[in-house]
């Protein structure tokens, strides 16, 4: 199996002791499934990875696109996910949710 072109890291707020804290996991109900379906529908070569805390709680929910190292904040709606995936397809991250 070939390695994917990109990975999308999605913060799920888990900390060292295993307890979810922060807001990312609270605001992403159905998020991973929608993201996976959109990636498949668009034919993108990407893997979605649920992560521990990405330490950006004040800006959550957080999503990171690698290897581009694009960090996105406030990713809580399908519209934001769509804009990010559009940006990936166009090669330009949408600035509205980009963390500087």
C-alpha positions in Angstrom: 0.0 0.0 0.0 1.4 3.4 -1.0 1.7 6.2 1.5 -0.9 9.0 1.1 0.1 12.3 -0.5 -1.2 14.2 2.5 -2.4 13.7 6.1 -5.0 15.7 7.9 -4.5 15.8 11.6 -7.7 16.4 13.6 -7.4 17.4 17.2 -9.5 15.3 19.5 -8.3 16.9 22.8 -6.9 13.9 24.5 -4.1 14.6 27.0 -1.4 12.4 28.6 -3.7 11.0 31.2 -6.3 10.1 28.4 -9.0 12.6 29.5 -10.4 14.8 26.7 -10.1 18.4 27.6 -10.4 21.6 25.6 -13.1 22.2 23.0 -12.0 20.3 19.9 -13.6 16.9 20.7 -16.8 18.7 21.9 -17.3 20.5 18.6 -16.5 17.9 16.1 -19.4 15.5 16.3 -19.7 13.8 12.9 -16.7 15.8 11.7 -14.4 12.9 10.9 -17.0 11.0 9.0 -17.9 14.1 6.9 -14.2 14.8 6.2 -13.5 11.2 5.2 -16.6 11.2 2.8 -15.5 14.5 1.2 -12.0 13.2 0.7 -13.3 10.1 -1.0 -15.9 12.0 -3.1 -13.2 14.4 -4.3 -10.7 11.6 -5.1 -8.0 13.1 -2.9 -5.0 11.0 -1.8 -5.2 11.8 2.0 -5.4 10.0 5.3 -7.3 11.4 8.3 -5.7 11.0 11.7 -7.4 11.8 15.0 -4.7 13.2 17.3 -4.2 14.0 20.9 -4.3 17.7 22.0 -2.5 20.0 19.5 -2.2 22.7 22.2 -4.2 25.4 20.3 -7.3 25.2 22.6 -8.1 28.9 22.3 -8.5 28.5 18.5 -10.2 25.1 18.3 -11.3 22.9 16.7 -7.9 22.5 15.0 -7.1 20.7 11.8 -3.6 20.4 10.3 -2.7 19.5 6.7 0.7 17.8 6.3 3.2 18.0 4.6 2.0 21.5 3.8 2.0 22.4 7.5 -1.2 24.4 7.2 -2.9 24.9 10.6 -6.5 25.8 10.6 -8.6 27.1 13.5 -12.4 27.1 14.2 -13.0 24.1 12.0 -16.4 23.3 13.3 -18.7 23.3 10.2 -19.0 21.5 6.9 -18.6 24.8 5.1 -15.2 25.3 6.7 -14.1 21.8 5.9 -15.2 22.3 2.3 -13.2 25.6 2.0 -10.1 23.8 3.4 -10.5 20.9 0.9 -11.1 23.4 -1.9 -7.8 25.1 -0.9 -6.0 21.9 -0.9 -7.2 21.2 -4.4 -6.3 24.7 -5.6 -2.9 24.6 -3.8 -3.7 27.7 -1.7 -4.9 27.5 1.9 -8.1 29.6 2.7 -6.9 32.5 4.8 -10.1 32.9 6.9 -9.2 30.0 9.2 -5.5 29.8 8.8 -3.4 30.1 11.9 -0.5 32.5 11.3 
